[in-house]
């Protein structure tokens, strides 16, 4: 079964998509890695940025193999630099 999810986008990811959110259809019990794969297919303009991004669920960074909680807010965090 699939569910529609909204992923908040920041910085370069937001600029690439032209929006502060991305809507994707995810399988139940998707892993963080699967979410990134779905994003790459549905928003190809993110494909160059995704390898260095982290997926966040409920304000916690997820390991690639971690399951994405069904009710958690999702965000894609690109690398941040500064000084």
PyMOL Python script that loads the backbone (N, CA, C, O; Angstrom):
from pymol import cmd

cmd.read_pdbstr("""\
ATOM      1  N   UNK A   1       0.830  -1.179   0.000  1.00  0.00           N
ATOM      2  CA  UNK A   1       0.000   0.000   0.000  1.00  0.00           C
ATOM      3  C   UNK A   1       0.883   1.254   0.000  1.00  0.00           C
ATOM      4  O   UNK A   1       1.926   1.286   0.653  1.00  0.00           O
ATOM      5  N   UNK A   2       0.465   2.260  -0.721  1.00  0.00           N
ATOM      6  CA  UNK A   2       1.200   3.512  -0.846  1.00  0.00           C
ATOM      7  C   UNK A   2       0.502   4.613  -0.048  1.00  0.00           C
ATOM      8  O   UNK A   2      -0.710   4.572   0.162  1.00  0.00           O
ATOM      9  N   UNK A   3       1.281   5.586   0.389  1.00  0.00           N
ATOM     10  CA  UNK A   3       0.695   6.747   1.049  1.00  0.00           C
ATOM     11  C   UNK A   3       1.365   8.009   0.514  1.00  0.00           C
ATOM     12  O   UNK A   3       2.568   8.021   0.249  1.00  0.00           O
ATOM     13  N   UNK A   4       0.586   9.052   0.362  1.00  0.00           N
ATOM     14  CA  UNK A   4       1.105  10.339  -0.078  1.00  0.00           C
ATOM     15  C   UNK A   4       1.736  11.045   1.115  1.00  0.00           C
ATOM     16  O   UNK A   4       1.134  11.143   2.185  1.00  0.00           O
ATOM     17  N   UNK A   5       2.945  11.529   0.917  1.00  0.00           N
ATOM     18  CA  UNK A   5       3.656  12.223   1.995  1.00  0.00           C
ATOM     19  C   UNK A   5       4.200  13.543   1.469  1.00  0.00           C
ATOM     20  O   UNK A   5       4.513  13.670   0.286  1.00  0.00           O
ATOM     21  N   UNK A   6       4.306  14.498   2.338  1.00  0.00           N
ATOM     22  CA  UNK A   6       4.916  15.782   2.026  1.00  0.00           C
ATOM     23  C   UNK A   6       6.271  15.834   2.709  1.00  0.00           C
ATOM     24  O   UNK A   6       6.401  15.506   3.889  1.00  0.00           O
ATOM     25  N   UNK A   7       7.276  16.249   1.954  1.00  0.00           N
ATOM     26  CA  UNK A   7       8.628  16.371   2.489  1.00  0.00           C
ATOM     27  C   UNK A   7       9.020  17.840   2.401  1.00  0.00           C
ATOM     28  O   UNK A   7       8.980  18.433   1.323  1.00  0.00           O
ATOM     29  N   UNK A   8       9.393  18.419   3.516  1.00  0.00           N
ATOM     30  CA  UNK A   8       9.835  19.813   3.537  1.00  0.00           C
ATOM     31  C   UNK A   8      11.239  19.899   2.947  1.00  0.00           C
ATOM     32  O   UNK A   8      12.088  19.047   3.206  1.00  0.00           O
ATOM     33  N   UNK A   9      11.468  20.935   2.156  1.00  0.00           N
ATOM     34  CA  UNK A   9      12.748  21.137   1.487  1.00  0.00           C
ATOM     35  C   UNK A   9      13.390  22.430   1.970  1.00  0.00           C
ATOM     36  O   UNK A   9      12.705  23.409   2.268  1.00  0.00           O
ATOM     37  N   UNK A  10      14.713  22.415   2.042  1.00  0.00           N
ATOM     38  CA  UNK A  10      15.457  23.580   2.508  1.00  0.00           C
ATOM     39  C   UNK A  10      16.618  23.875   1.567  1.00  0.00           C
ATOM     40  O   UNK A  10      17.096  22.993   0.854  1.00  0.00           O
ATOM     41  N   UNK A  11      17.059  25.121   1.575  1.00  0.00           N
ATOM     42  CA  UNK A  11      18.257  25.592   0.880  1.00  0.00           C
ATOM     43  C   UNK A  11      18.276  25.153  -0.589  1.00  0.00           C
ATOM     44  O   UNK A  11      17.326  25.415  -1.326  1.00  0.00           O
ATOM     45  N   UNK A  12      19.349  24.493  -1.011  1.00  0.00           N
ATOM     46  CA  UNK A  12      19.514  24.100  -2.407  1.00  0.00           C
ATOM     47  C   UNK A  12      18.429  23.165  -2.912  1.00  0.00           C
ATOM     48  O   UNK A  12      18.071  23.217  -4.089  1.00  0.00           O
ATOM     49  N   UNK A  13      17.903  22.316  -2.051  1.00  0.00           N
ATOM     50  CA  UNK A  13      16.817  21.408  -2.463  1.00  0.00           C
ATOM     51  C   UNK A  13      15.564  22.207  -2.784  1.00  0.00           C
ATOM     52  O   UNK A  13      14.883  21.921  -3.768  1.00  0.00           O
ATOM     53  N   UNK A  14      15.255  23.197  -1.971  1.00  0.00           N
ATOM     54  CA  UNK A  14      14.093  24.054  -2.214  1.00  0.00           C
ATOM     55  C   UNK A  14      14.279  24.819  -3.522  1.00  0.00           C
ATOM     56  O   UNK A  14      13.347  24.935  -4.318  1.00  0.00           O
ATOM     57  N   UNK A  15      15.487  25.338  -3.738  1.00  0.00           N
ATOM     58  CA  UNK A  15      15.769  26.080  -4.968  1.00  0.00           C
ATOM     59  C   UNK A  15      15.657  25.186  -6.199  1.00  0.00           C
ATOM     60  O   UNK A  15      15.126  25.614  -7.223  1.00  0.00           O
ATOM     61  N   UNK A  16      16.147  23.956  -6.112  1.00  0.00           N
ATOM     62  CA  UNK A  16      16.110  23.039  -7.255  1.00  0.00           C
ATOM     63  C   UNK A  16      14.686  22.683  -7.652  1.00  0.00           C
ATOM     64  O   UNK A  16      14.376  22.597  -8.840  1.00  0.00           O
ATOM     65  N   UNK A  17      13.825  22.476  -6.672  1.00  0.00           N
ATOM     66  CA  UNK A  17      12.437  22.080  -6.946  1.00  0.00           C
ATOM     67  C   UNK A  17      11.554  23.300  -7.216  1.00  0.00           C
ATOM     68  O   UNK A  17      10.536  23.188  -7.899  1.00  0.00           O
ATOM     69  N   UNK A  18      11.939  24.460  -6.684  1.00  0.00           N
ATOM     70  CA  UNK A  18      11.133  25.655  -6.850  1.00  0.00           C
ATOM     71  C   UNK A  18       9.956  25.717  -5.894  1.00  0.00           C
ATOM     72  O   UNK A  18       8.973  26.415  -6.142  1.00  0.00           O
ATOM     73  N   UNK A  19      10.068  24.977  -4.796  1.00  0.00           N
ATOM     74  CA  UNK A  19       9.009  24.924  -3.788  1.00  0.00           C
ATOM     75  C   UNK A  19       9.639  24.527  -2.466  1.00  0.00           C
ATOM     76  O   UNK A  19      10.728  23.953  -2.437  1.00  0.00           O
ATOM     77  N   UNK A  20       8.949  24.834  -1.365  1.00  0.00           N
ATOM     78  CA  UNK A  20       9.482  24.427  -0.068  1.00  0.00           C
ATOM     79  C   UNK A  20       8.977  23.057   0.372  1.00  0.00           C
ATOM     80  O   UNK A  20       9.271  22.610   1.480  1.00  0.00           O
ATOM     81  N   UNK A  21       8.210  22.385  -0.503  1.00  0.00           N
ATOM     82  CA  UNK A  21       7.765  21.016  -0.223  1.00  0.00           C
ATOM     83  C   UNK A  21       7.784  20.184  -1.499  1.00  0.00           C
ATOM     84  O   UNK A  21       7.736  20.710  -2.610  1.00  0.00           O
ATOM     85  N   UNK A  22       7.855  18.876  -1.306  1.00  0.00           N
ATOM     86  CA  UNK A  22       7.732  17.911  -2.399  1.00  0.00           C
ATOM     87  C   UNK A  22       6.734  16.849  -1.960  1.00  0.00           C
ATOM     88  O   UNK A  22       6.806  16.365  -0.831  1.00  0.00           O
ATOM     89  N   UNK A  23       5.806  16.481  -2.835  1.00  0.00           N
ATOM     90  CA  UNK A  23       4.834  15.425  -2.552  1.00  0.00           C
ATOM     91  C   UNK A  23       5.312  14.156  -3.239  1.00  0.00           C
ATOM     92  O   UNK A  23       5.673  14.171  -4.415  1.00  0.00           O
ATOM     93  N   UNK A  24       5.309  13.056  -2.489  1.00  0.00           N
ATOM     94  CA  UNK A  24       5.716  11.764  -3.040  1.00  0.00           C
ATOM     95  C   UNK A  24       4.770  10.679  -2.542  1.00  0.00           C
ATOM     96  O   UNK A  24       4.132  10.824  -1.499  1.00  0.00           O
ATOM     97  N   UNK A  25       4.690   9.608  -3.289  1.00  0.00           N
ATOM     98  CA  UNK A  25       3.920   8.434  -2.890  1.00  0.00           C
ATOM     99  C   UNK A  25       4.912   7.383  -2.425  1.00  0.00           C
ATOM    100  O   UNK A  25       5.762   6.934  -3.193  1.00  0.00           O
ATOM    101  N   UNK A  26       4.797   6.990  -1.148  1.00  0.00           N
ATOM    102  CA  UNK A  26       5.757   6.065  -0.549  1.00  0.00           C
ATOM    103  C   UNK A  26       5.090   4.757  -0.164  1.00  0.00           C
ATOM    104  O   UNK A  26       3.925   4.742   0.233  1.00  0.00           O
ATOM    105  N   UNK A  27       5.835   3.647  -0.283  1.00  0.00           N
ATOM    106  CA  UNK A  27       5.302   2.378   0.218  1.00  0.00           C
ATOM    107  C   UNK A  27       5.254   2.395   1.740  1.00  0.00           C
ATOM    108  O   UNK A  27       6.025   3.104   2.387  1.00  0.00           O
ATOM    109  N   UNK A  28       4.350   1.616   2.301  1.00  0.00           N
ATOM    110  CA  UNK A  28       4.306   1.481   3.763  1.00  0.00           C
ATOM    111  C   UNK A  28       5.648   0.963   4.249  1.00  0.00           C
ATOM    112  O   UNK A  28       6.296   0.165   3.572  1.00  0.00           O
ATOM    113  N   UNK A  29       6.058   1.410   5.404  1.00  0.00           N
ATOM    114  CA  UNK A  29       7.312   0.980   6.034  1.00  0.00           C
ATOM    115  C   UNK A  29       8.524   1.258   5.150  1.00  0.00           C
ATOM    116  O   UNK A  29       9.479   0.481   5.145  1.00  0.00           O
ATOM    117  N   UNK A  30       8.490   2.368   4.399  1.00  0.00           N
ATOM    118  CA  UNK A  30       9.625   2.749   3.561  1.00  0.00           C
ATOM    119  C   UNK A  30      10.825   3.093   4.434  1.00  0.00           C
ATOM    120  O   UNK A  30      10.670   3.583   5.552  1.00  0.00           O
ATOM    121  N   UNK A  31      12.011   2.835   3.919  1.00  0.00           N
ATOM    122  CA  UNK A  31      13.232   3.248   4.595  1.00  0.00           C
ATOM    123  C   UNK A  31      13.620   4.640   4.111  1.00  0.00           C
ATOM    124  O   UNK A  31      13.103   5.126   3.106  1.00  0.00           O
ATOM    125  N   UNK A  32      14.524   5.266   4.829  1.00  0.00           N
ATOM    126  CA  UNK A  32      15.014   6.579   4.421  1.00  0.00           C
ATOM    127  C   UNK A  32      15.633   6.500   3.026  1.00  0.00           C
ATOM    128  O   UNK A  32      15.436   7.399   2.209  1.00  0.00           O
ATOM    129  N   UNK A  33      16.370   5.441   2.753  1.00  0.00           N
ATOM    130  CA  UNK A  33      16.985   5.262   1.428  1.00  0.00           C
ATOM    131  C   UNK A  33      15.913   5.163   0.339  1.00  0.00           C
ATOM    132  O   UNK A  33      16.078   5.729  -0.741  1.00  0.00           O
ATOM    133  N   UNK A  34      14.834   4.460   0.609  1.00  0.00           N
ATOM    134  CA  UNK A  34      13.741   4.347  -0.369  1.00  0.00           C
ATOM    135  C   UNK A  34      13.087   5.703  -0.615  1.00  0.00           C
ATOM    136  O   UNK A  34      12.710   6.010  -1.745  1.00  0.00           O
ATOM    137  N   UNK A  35      12.951   6.510   0.424  1.00  0.00           N
ATOM    138  CA  UNK A  35      12.396   7.852   0.255  1.00  0.00           C
ATOM    139  C   UNK A  35      13.287   8.666  -0.681  1.00  0.00           C
ATOM    140  O   UNK A  35      12.785   9.349  -1.574  1.00  0.00           O
ATOM    141  N   UNK A  36      14.590   8.598  -0.486  1.00  0.00           N
ATOM    142  CA  UNK A  36      15.512   9.327  -1.352  1.00  0.00           C
ATOM    143  C   UNK A  36      15.436   8.830  -2.788  1.00  0.00           C
ATOM    144  O   UNK A  36      15.544   9.631  -3.717  1.00  0.00           O
ATOM    145  N   UNK A  37      15.252   7.536  -2.991  1.00  0.00           N
ATOM    146  CA  UNK A  37      15.111   6.987  -4.334  1.00  0.00           C
ATOM    147  C   UNK A  37      13.838   7.493  -5.010  1.00  0.00           C
ATOM    148  O   UNK A  37      13.853   7.848  -6.189  1.00  0.00           O
ATOM    149  N   UNK A  38      12.740   7.522  -4.260  1.00  0.00           N
ATOM    150  CA  UNK A  38      11.479   8.032  -4.794  1.00  0.00           C
ATOM    151  C   UNK A  38      11.627   9.513  -5.147  1.00  0.00           C
ATOM    152  O   UNK A  38      11.150   9.953  -6.193  1.00  0.00           O
ATOM    153  N   UNK A  39      12.279  10.270  -4.288  1.00  0.00           N
ATOM    154  CA  UNK A  39      12.518  11.690  -4.577  1.00  0.00           C
ATOM    155  C   UNK A  39      13.332  11.871  -5.853  1.00  0.00           C
ATOM    156  O   UNK A  39      13.032  12.753  -6.657  1.00  0.00           O
ATOM    157  N   UNK A  40      14.348  11.053  -6.044  1.00  0.00           N
ATOM    158  CA  UNK A  40      15.185  11.147  -7.242  1.00  0.00           C
ATOM    159  C   UNK A  40      14.375  10.874  -8.507  1.00  0.00           C
ATOM    160  O   UNK A  40      14.587  11.514  -9.537  1.00  0.00           O
ATOM    161  N   UNK A  41      13.443   9.919  -8.423  1.00  0.00           N
ATOM    162  CA  UNK A  41      12.608   9.609  -9.593  1.00  0.00           C
ATOM    163  C   UNK A  41      11.559  10.684  -9.843  1.00  0.00           C
ATOM    164  O   UNK A  41      11.320  11.062 -10.989  1.00  0.00           O
ATOM    165  N   UNK A  42      10.935  11.176  -8.786  1.00  0.00           N
ATOM    166  CA  UNK A  42       9.845  12.134  -8.960  1.00  0.00           C
ATOM    167  C   UNK A  42      10.329  13.575  -9.138  1.00  0.00           C
ATOM    168  O   UNK A  42       9.604  14.410  -9.680  1.00  0.00           O
ATOM    169  N   UNK A  43      11.528  13.864  -8.692  1.00  0.00           N
ATOM    170  CA  UNK A  43      12.108  15.205  -8.816  1.00  0.00           C
ATOM    171  C   UNK A  43      13.556  15.066  -9.292  1.00  0.00           C
ATOM    172  O   UNK A  43      14.486  15.242  -8.505  1.00  0.00           O
ATOM    173  N   UNK A  44      13.749  14.751 -10.575  1.00  0.00           N
ATOM    174  CA  UNK A  44      15.109  14.489 -11.079  1.00  0.00           C
ATOM    175  C   UNK A  44      16.077  15.650 -10.883  1.00  0.00           C
ATOM    176  O   UNK A  44      17.291  15.446 -10.876  1.00  0.00           O
ATOM    177  N   UNK A  45      15.562  16.856 -10.726  1.00  0.00           N
ATOM    178  CA  UNK A  45      16.450  17.996 -10.493  1.00  0.00           C
ATOM    179  C   UNK A  45      17.173  17.891  -9.151  1.00  0.00           C
ATOM    180  O   UNK A  45      18.134  18.624  -8.918  1.00  0.00           O
ATOM    181  N   UNK A  46      16.733  16.998  -8.267  1.00  0.00           N
ATOM    182  CA  UNK A  46      17.401  16.782  -6.974  1.00  0.00           C
ATOM    183  C   UNK A  46      18.481  15.703  -7.029  1.00  0.00           C
ATOM    184  O   UNK A  46      19.255  15.565  -6.082  1.00  0.00           O
ATOM    185  N   UNK A  47      18.546  14.945  -8.105  1.00  0.00           N
ATOM    186  CA  UNK A  47      19.409  13.756  -8.129  1.00  0.00           C
ATOM    187  C   UNK A  47      20.875  14.057  -7.832  1.00  0.00           C
ATOM    188  O   UNK A  47      21.532  13.244  -7.182  1.00  0.00           O
ATOM    189  N   UNK A  48      21.409  15.178  -8.272  1.00  0.00           N
ATOM    190  CA  UNK A  48      22.801  15.511  -7.977  1.00  0.00           C
ATOM    191  C   UNK A  48      23.033  15.924  -6.538  1.00  0.00           C
ATOM    192  O   UNK A  48      24.147  15.805  -6.028  1.00  0.00           O
ATOM    193  N   UNK A  49      22.003  16.402  -5.886  1.00  0.00           N
ATOM    194  CA  UNK A  49      22.105  16.883  -4.506  1.00  0.00           C
ATOM    195  C   UNK A  49      21.829  15.790  -3.475  1.00  0.00           C
ATOM    196  O   UNK A  49      22.360  15.835  -2.365  1.00  0.00           O
ATOM    197  N   UNK A  50      20.999  14.808  -3.840  1.00  0.00           N
ATOM    198  CA  UNK A  50      20.545  13.806  -2.876  1.00  0.00           C
ATOM    199  C   UNK A  50      21.646  12.991  -2.193  1.00  0.00           C
ATOM    200  O   UNK A  50      21.508  12.684  -1.009  1.00  0.00           O
ATOM    201  N   UNK A  51      22.737  12.625  -2.887  1.00  0.00           N
ATOM    202  CA  UNK A  51      23.753  11.828  -2.188  1.00  0.00           C
ATOM    203  C   UNK A  51      24.340  12.509  -0.953  1.00  0.00           C
ATOM    204  O   UNK A  51      24.850  11.829  -0.063  1.00  0.00           O
ATOM    205  N   UNK A  52      24.277  13.827  -0.885  1.00  0.00           N
ATOM    206  CA  UNK A  52      24.836  14.515   0.276  1.00  0.00           C
ATOM    207  C   UNK A  52      23.763  15.021   1.239  1.00  0.00           C
ATOM    208  O   UNK A  52      24.085  15.698   2.215  1.00  0.00           O
ATOM    209  N   UNK A  53      22.502  14.704   0.982  1.00  0.00           N
ATOM    210  CA  UNK A  53      21.401  15.137   1.846  1.00  0.00           C
ATOM    211  C   UNK A  53      21.093  14.097   2.918  1.00  0.00           C
ATOM    212  O   UNK A  53      21.451  12.926   2.792  1.00  0.00           O
ATOM    213  N   UNK A  54      20.428  14.545   3.965  1.00  0.00           N
ATOM    214  CA  UNK A  54      19.953  13.652   5.031  1.00  0.00           C
ATOM    215  C   UNK A  54      18.445  13.800   5.142  1.00  0.00           C
ATOM    216  O   UNK A  54      17.898  14.893   4.992  1.00  0.00           O
ATOM    217  N   UNK A  55      17.787  12.688   5.406  1.00  0.00           N
ATOM    218  CA  UNK A  55      16.351  12.708   5.638  1.00  0.00           C
ATOM    219  C   UNK A  55      16.104  12.801   7.137  1.00  0.00           C
ATOM    220  O   UNK A  55      16.739  12.109   7.933  1.00  0.00           O
ATOM    221  N   UNK A  56      15.184  13.658   7.500  1.00  0.00           N
ATOM    222  CA  UNK A  56      14.819  13.872   8.896  1.00  0.00           C
ATOM    223  C   UNK A  56      13.357  13.486   9.068  1.00  0.00           C
ATOM    224  O   UNK A  56      12.512  13.845   8.248  1.00  0.00           O
ATOM    225  N   UNK A  57      13.066  12.757  10.133  1.00  0.00           N
ATOM    226  CA  UNK A  57      11.687  12.411  10.489  1.00  0.00           C
ATOM    227  C   UNK A  57      11.483  12.788  11.940  1.00  0.00           C
ATOM    228  O   UNK A  57      12.257  12.383  12.808  1.00  0.00           O
ATOM    229  N   UNK A  58      10.443  13.561  12.207  1.00  0.00           N
ATOM    230  CA  UNK A  58      10.145  14.006  13.577  1.00  0.00           C
ATOM    231  C   UNK A  58      11.371  14.657  14.215  1.00  0.00           C
ATOM    232  O   UNK A  58      11.667  14.426  15.387  1.00  0.00           O
ATOM    233  N   UNK A  59      12.077  15.470  13.433  1.00  0.00           N
ATOM    234  CA  UNK A  59      13.238  16.243  13.877  1.00  0.00           C
ATOM    235  C   UNK A  59      14.438  15.391  14.293  1.00  0.00           C
ATOM    236  O   UNK A  59      15.270  15.835  15.084  1.00  0.00           O
ATOM    237  N   UNK A  60      14.531  14.168  13.762  1.00  0.00           N
ATOM    238  CA  UNK A  60      15.695  13.307  14.015  1.00  0.00           C
ATOM    239  C   UNK A  60      16.243  12.797  12.688  1.00  0.00           C
ATOM    240  O   UNK A  60      15.487  12.346  11.828  1.00  0.00           O
ATOM    241  N   UNK A  61      17.568  12.872  12.527  1.00  0.00           N
ATOM    242  CA  UNK A  61      18.201  12.346  11.329  1.00  0.00           C
ATOM    243  C   UNK A  61      18.014  10.831  11.281  1.00  0.00           C
ATOM    244  O   UNK A  61      18.129  10.141  12.294  1.00  0.00           O
ATOM    245  N   UNK A  62      17.721  10.329  10.068  1.00  0.00           N
ATOM    246  CA  UNK A  62      17.533   8.889   9.896  1.00  0.00           C
ATOM    247  C   UNK A  62      18.725   8.269   9.192  1.00  0.00           C
ATOM    248  O   UNK A  62      19.267   8.852   8.253  1.00  0.00           O
ATOM    249  N   UNK A  63      19.137   7.093   9.638  1.00  0.00           N
ATOM    250  CA  UNK A  63      20.106   6.299   8.894  1.00  0.00           C
ATOM    251  C   UNK A  63      19.412   5.792   7.644  1.00  0.00           C
ATOM    252  O   UNK A  63      18.189   5.652   7.645  1.00  0.00           O
ATOM    253  N   UNK A  64      20.157   5.509   6.568  1.00  0.00           N
ATOM    254  CA  UNK A  64      19.523   5.056   5.327  1.00  0.00           C
ATOM    255  C   UNK A  64      18.615   3.839   5.493  1.00  0.00           C
ATOM    256  O   UNK A  64      17.595   3.745   4.810  1.00  0.00           O
ATOM    257  N   UNK A  65      18.961   2.906   6.383  1.00  0.00           N
ATOM    258  CA  UNK A  65      18.157   1.690   6.551  1.00  0.00           C
ATOM    259  C   UNK A  65      16.991   1.859   7.518  1.00  0.00           C
ATOM    260  O   UNK A  65      16.179   0.946   7.673  1.00  0.00           O
ATOM    261  N   UNK A  66      16.899   3.016   8.170  1.00  0.00           N
ATOM    262  CA  UNK A  66      15.836   3.235   9.162  1.00  0.00           C
ATOM    263  C   UNK A  66      14.475   3.357   8.492  1.00  0.00           C
ATOM    264  O   UNK A  66      14.345   3.970   7.432  1.00  0.00           O
ATOM    265  N   UNK A  67      13.472   2.773   9.114  1.00  0.00           N
ATOM    266  CA  UNK A  67      12.091   2.902   8.641  1.00  0.00           C
ATOM    267  C   UNK A  67      11.580   4.305   8.943  1.00  0.00           C
ATOM    268  O   UNK A  67      11.883   4.880   9.988  1.00  0.00           O
ATOM    269  N   UNK A  68      10.804   4.842   8.012  1.00  0.00           N
ATOM    270  CA  UNK A  68      10.227   6.170   8.177  1.00  0.00           C
ATOM    271  C   UNK A  68       8.900   6.032   8.911  1.00  0.00           C
ATOM    272  O   UNK A  68       7.998   5.350   8.423  1.00  0.00           O
ATOM    273  N   UNK A  69       8.762   6.661  10.063  1.00  0.00           N
ATOM    274  CA  UNK A  69       7.501   6.572  10.805  1.00  0.00           C
ATOM    275  C   UNK A  69       6.330   7.108   9.972  1.00  0.00           C
ATOM    276  O   UNK A  69       6.462   8.122   9.286  1.00  0.00           O
ATOM    277  N   UNK A  70       5.208   6.433  10.036  1.00  0.00           N
ATOM    278  CA  UNK A  70       4.060   6.767   9.198  1.00  0.00           C
ATOM    279  C   UNK A  70       3.509   8.162   9.454  1.00  0.00           C
ATOM    280  O   UNK A  70       3.012   8.798   8.524  1.00  0.00           O
ATOM    281  N   UNK A  71       3.579   8.648  10.664  1.00  0.00           N
ATOM    282  CA  UNK A  71       2.950   9.928  10.975  1.00  0.00           C
ATOM    283  C   UNK A  71       3.940  11.069  11.209  1.00  0.00           C
ATOM    284  O   UNK A  71       3.535  12.163  11.603  1.00  0.00           O
ATOM    285  N   UNK A  72       5.208  10.833  10.976  1.00  0.00           N
ATOM    286  CA  UNK A  72       6.225  11.841  11.262  1.00  0.00           C
ATOM    287  C   UNK A  72       6.331  12.870  10.137  1.00  0.00           C
ATOM    288  O   UNK A  72       6.175  12.545   8.960  1.00  0.00           O
ATOM    289  N   UNK A  73       6.600  14.116  10.526  1.00  0.00           N
ATOM    290  CA  UNK A  73       6.901  15.140   9.544  1.00  0.00           C
ATOM    291  C   UNK A  73       8.271  14.823   8.946  1.00  0.00           C
ATOM    292  O   UNK A  73       9.205  14.489   9.676  1.00  0.00           O
ATOM    293  N   UNK A  74       8.393  14.925   7.622  1.00  0.00           N
ATOM    294  CA  UNK A  74       9.643  14.621   6.930  1.00  0.00           C
ATOM    295  C   UNK A  74      10.274  15.888   6.371  1.00  0.00           C
ATOM    296  O   UNK A  74       9.583  16.816   5.950  1.00  0.00           O
ATOM    297  N   UNK A  75      11.600  15.903   6.378  1.00  0.00           N
ATOM    298  CA  UNK A  75      12.341  17.031   5.807  1.00  0.00           C
ATOM    299  C   UNK A  75      13.610  16.501   5.162  1.00  0.00           C
ATOM    300  O   UNK A  75      14.201  15.524   5.621  1.00  0.00           O
ATOM    301  N   UNK A  76      14.014  17.164   4.096  1.00  0.00           N
ATOM    302  CA  UNK A  76      15.265  16.843   3.410  1.00  0.00           C
ATOM    303  C   UNK A  76      16.244  17.958   3.741  1.00  0.00           C
ATOM    304  O   UNK A  76      15.997  19.127   3.442  1.00  0.00           O
ATOM    305  N   UNK A  77      17.357  17.586   4.360  1.00  0.00           N
ATOM    306  CA  UNK A  77      18.351  18.570   4.779  1.00  0.00           C
ATOM    307  C   UNK A  77      19.598  18.434   3.906  1.00  0.00           C
ATOM    308  O   UNK A  77      20.301  17.426   3.979  1.00  0.00           O
ATOM    309  N   UNK A  78      19.873  19.441   3.084  1.00  0.00           N
ATOM    310  CA  UNK A  78      21.092  19.410   2.275  1.00  0.00           C
ATOM    311  C   UNK A  78      22.297  19.783   3.126  1.00  0.00           C
ATOM    312  O   UNK A  78      22.135  20.249   4.254  1.00  0.00           O
ATOM    313  N   UNK A  79      23.494  19.585   2.604  1.00  0.00           N
ATOM    314  CA  UNK A  79      24.693  19.953   3.369  1.00  0.00           C
ATOM    315  C   UNK A  79      24.690  21.454   3.633  1.00  0.00           C
ATOM    316  O   UNK A  79      24.225  22.248   2.815  1.00  0.00           O
ATOM    317  N   UNK A  80      25.212  21.816   4.777  1.00  0.00           N
ATOM    318  CA  UNK A  80      25.265  23.223   5.184  1.00  0.00           C
ATOM    319  C   UNK A  80      26.714  23.587   5.394  1.00  0.00           C
ATOM    320  O   UNK A  80      27.478  22.844   6.010  1.00  0.00           O
ATOM    321  N   UNK A  81      27.078  24.738   4.875  1.00  0.00           N
ATOM    322  CA  UNK A  81      28.443  25.219   5.114  1.00  0.00           C
ATOM    323  C   UNK A  81      28.372  26.639   5.623  1.00  0.00           C
ATOM    324  O   UNK A  81      27.363  27.324   5.461  1.00  0.00           O
ATOM    325  N   UNK A  82      29.393  27.049   6.207  1.00  0.00           N
ATOM    326  CA  UNK A  82      29.431  28.418   6.740  1.00  0.00           C
ATOM    327  C   UNK A  82      30.548  28.554   7.737  1.00  0.00           C
ATOM    328  O   UNK A  82      31.321  27.622   7.960  1.00  0.00           O
ATOM    329  N   UNK A  83      30.623  29.682   8.315  1.00  0.00           N
ATOM    330  CA  UNK A  83      31.723  29.840   9.234  1.00  0.00           C
ATOM    331  C   UNK A  83      31.553  30.896  10.242  1.00  0.00           C
ATOM    332  O   UNK A  83      32.438  31.107  11.070  1.00  0.00           O
TER     333      UNK A  83
END
""", "prot")
cmd.dss("prot")
cmd.show_as("cartoon", "prot")
cmd.util.cbc("prot")
cmd.orient("prot")
